[in-house]
Amino acid sequence: MAKKKRGKKHEEEASEAWLLPYSDLMTLLLALFIALFAISQTDQTKLQALAQAFTAAFNTGGPSVFDQAGPNMSPQQQINSNESEGNADYIQENESLAELQEQLEAYIKENDLEGELSTQLEEEGLMIRIKERALFPSGSADLVPESQRIGPIVAQLLAAVPERVLISGHTDTDPINNAQFPSNWELSSVRAMTFMKYLLAINSDLNPARFSAIGYGEYRPIAPNDTPENKQRNRRVEILIARTLSFNPNQGVYSNSDTDLVAK
């Protein structure tokens, strides 16, 4: 009789063992159906609420399989997505500046101004260079009549874009010292300010908040000051239409709206 009792107890224990794997199986099946449901849905708000509800029901303190339910991107995927959107904005701005450059180049050719104006699309933005003789007499900051051929078209192009504008004056190394301009610093600064005020005066669509002016004197030459021709190249006024966005291959696209143009 004792042997039969032991056998009956063992049989009862064996009959209850199926409950544990069965409950695990049902939990896994439920998780599978939720995952399939999440993949097929685009309503992220409802999906998040559903995932939180199941998390609260099944979570036992450790990580839950429902925490990452739905087509959420990994951190690297989010970075790539942000860079892709930023690249699109950068490309769009670059195309806008290139189109602006084409318009100005066409005007330069039509009016035989190749010797007076030049353009260059640079990392900082679209650079417009105007030689001294097209704007000012030698050693002076008073605009010449020739500037009326250049100022209106430049102002019109600047009014068509939202970017910031930096106008800078440059001289050669020949010293100047008179009552009005003690040095090339003053001459280049006044020239930049004079031309900026002229542009704002002839086109009311220009927002003065976008503009700034600075004089660099002889300290940012584009050619050696060793010949009369090179010195003539260095005597100039530059208009920089600054990019709003800059591209960094290591960090993606970042806003350049708060950077100091003068520091560049």
DRENVODO-643832 format. One line per 3 residues: number of its first residue (from 1); for each residue z negated, y, x negated of C-alpha. Coordinates in pm, whole numbers. Example, Ala and Ser with C-alpha at 12.3 -4.5 7.8 and 13.67 -1.06 7.14 Angstrom:
2
1) -780 -450 -1230 | -714 -106 -1367
This chain:
264
1) 0 0 0 | -79 233 -288 | 273 193 -434
4) 433 278 -100 | 229 602 -74 | 339 712 -421
7) 702 644 -337 | 679 847 -16 | 534 1148 -200
10) 814 1138 -457 | 1075 1127 -179 | 926 1435 -9
13) 935 1634 -333 | 1297 1540 -399 | 1404 1642 -49
16) 1280 2002 -105 | 1452 2056 -441 | 1782 2164 -285
19) 1633 2491 -157 | 1629 2668 -494 | 1996 2614 -593
22) 2100 2677 -234 | 1932 3020 -229 | 2087 3105 -566
25) 2428 3000 -440 | 2397 3213 -128 | 2292 3516 -335
28) 2590 3473 -568 | 2828 3432 -274 | 2689 3748 -116
31) 2735 3936 -442 | 3092 3808 -466 | 3181 3927 -116
34) 3027 4269 -181 | 3222 4302 -506 | 3546 4209 -327
37) 3467 4455 -52 | 3395 4730 -303 | 3724 4674 -484
40) 3921 4701 -160 | 3755 5024 -42 | 3824 5384 -143
43) 3535 5546 45 | 3294 5587 -245 | 3019 5743 -31
46) 2994 5442 200 | 3026 5206 -94 | 2740 5373 -276
49) 2517 5357 32 | 2598 4988 84 | 2532 4906 -281
52) 2197 5085 -269 | 2099 4896 44 | 2170 4558 -113
55) 2003 4664 -435 | 1684 4745 -248 | 1699 4409 -69
58) 1765 4184 -368 | 1642 4367 -676 | 1331 4211 -826
61) 1265 4468 -1094 | 1546 4389 -1339 | 1905 4511 -1351
64) 2093 4463 -1028 | 2447 4335 -993 | 2500 4605 -728
67) 2422 4901 -957 | 2780 4919 -1082 | 2954 4811 -762
70) 3292 4964 -701 | 3571 5084 -930 | 3349 5310 -1141
73) 3492 5407 -1478 | 3321 5331 -1806 | 3209 5628 -2019
76) 3514 5589 -2243 | 3746 5574 -1940 | 3586 5893 -1806
79) 3642 6065 -2142 | 4005 5954 -2149 | 4054 6073 -1792
82) 3903 6414 -1870 | 4118 6445 -2182 | 4428 6354 -1981
85) 4355 6628 -1728 | 4281 6873 -2008 | 4602 6779 -2188
88) 4798 6852 -1871 | 4644 7201 -1850 | 4711 7260 -2220
91) 5074 7151 -2185 | 5122 7369 -1879 | 4984 7674 -2059
94) 5199 7598 -2363 | 5510 7579 -2146 | 5421 7913 -1988
97) 5386 8079 -2329 | 5711 7919 -2449 | 5893 8055 -2143
100) 5748 8399 -2214 | 5871 8374 -2572 | 6223 8285 -2453
103) 6232 8588 -2225 | 6129 8821 -2505 | 6372 8664 -2752
106) 6654 8715 -2502 | 6556 9083 -2468 | 6544 9122 -2846
109) 6899 8985 -2885 | 7040 9187 -2596 | 6902 9512 -2740
112) 6964 9443 -3110 | 6596 9448 -3197 | 6595 9152 -3435
115) 6491 9378 -3722 | 6206 9533 -3526 | 6045 9251 -3324
118) 5973 8886 -3380 | 5783 8617 -3193 | 5604 8303 -3302
121) 5421 8040 -3097 | 5108 7961 -3298 | 4792 7757 -3255
124) 4605 8065 -3133 | 4876 8163 -2886 | 5200 8360 -2867
127) 5226 8616 -3147 | 5450 8922 -3107 | 5505 9124 -3426
130) 5640 9480 -3418 | 5733 9656 -3739 | 5579 9993 -3814
133) 5908 10186 -3797 | 5963 10075 -3436 | 5637 10239 -3326
136) 5500 10493 -3577 | 5611 10726 -3854 | 5484 10643 -4200
139) 5117 10734 -4237 | 5088 10839 -3872 | 4949 10696 -3546
142) 5177 10896 -3315 | 5428 10685 -3125 | 5796 10751 -3196
145) 6059 10764 -2917 | 6184 10422 -3031 | 5863 10271 -2889
148) 5998 10330 -2538 | 6252 10054 -2596 | 5976 9809 -2675
151) 5664 9910 -2483 | 5787 9862 -2123 | 5927 9511 -2173
154) 5615 9402 -2363 | 5391 9542 -2090 | 5599 9368 -1822
157) 5566 9032 -1996 | 5194 9076 -2050 | 5147 9150 -1679
160) 5304 8815 -1592 | 5036 8604 -1766 | 4656 8584 -1727
163) 4562 8525 -2092 | 4365 8766 -2305 | 4553 9002 -2536
166) 4448 9115 -2883 | 4639 9405 -3038 | 4587 9447 -3412
169) 4709 9703 -3665 | 4809 9615 -4023 | 4911 9815 -4331
172) 5029 9747 -4682 | 4814 9804 -4992 | 4932 10159 -5057
175) 4619 10375 -5017 | 4596 10659 -4769 | 4337 10934 -4786
178) 4364 11241 -4568 | 4155 11428 -4317 | 4266 11207 -4026
181) 4270 10870 -4200 | 4030 10828 -4492 | 4156 10472 -4547
184) 4393 10208 -4416 | 4112 10080 -4194 | 4123 10395 -3982
187) 4503 10410 -3975 | 4545 10049 -3860 | 4263 10078 -3604
190) 4397 10397 -3445 | 4749 10253 -3430 | 4625 9942 -3249
193) 4424 10151 -3004 | 4711 10393 -2946 | 4961 10120 -2867
196) 4715 9939 -2640 | 4649 10256 -2440 | 5023 10316 -2417
199) 5083 9969 -2266 | 4804 10015 -2013 | 4935 10359 -1917
202) 5293 10250 -1846 | 5205 9941 -1640 | 4933 9962 -1376
205) 4941 9584 -1324 | 4772 9526 -1659 | 4399 9457 -1640
208) 4219 9649 -1919 | 3947 9383 -1926 | 4197 9143 -2084
211) 4272 9372 -2378 | 4108 9447 -2709 | 4224 9631 -3022
214) 4130 9605 -3389 | 4247 9729 -3726 | 4272 9497 -4025
217) 4404 9745 -4279 | 4580 9574 -4569 | 4359 9264 -4560
220) 4577 9029 -4354 | 4920 9046 -4515 | 5203 8814 -4414
223) 5386 8873 -4744 | 5288 8968 -5099 | 5270 9344 -5148
226) 5497 9328 -5452 | 5823 9475 -5320 | 5916 9757 -5080
229) 6062 9500 -4841 | 5743 9292 -4832 | 5529 9601 -4788
232) 5746 9695 -4494 | 5680 9352 -4341 | 5306 9401 -4377
235) 5311 9739 -4201 | 5309 9614 -3843 | 5136 9586 -3508
238) 5065 9240 -3372 | 5012 9137 -3010 | 4842 8801 -2967
241) 4855 8643 -2622 | 4562 8408 -2676 | 4556 8055 -2542
244) 4289 7974 -2287 | 4278 7609 -2398 | 4283 7452 -2741
247) 4346 7091 -2828 | 4124 6901 -3069 | 4243 6545 -3145
250) 3885 6431 -3208 | 3718 6594 -2910 | 3992 6629 -2652
253) 4059 6962 -2483 | 3798 7234 -2472 | 3792 7580 -2324
256) 3865 7864 -2559 | 3775 8139 -2314 | 3448 8234 -2485
259) 3566 8227 -2848 | 3584 8546 -3048 | 3945 8642 -3109
262) 3843 8896 -3367 | 3684 8622 -3575 | 4019 8444 -3592
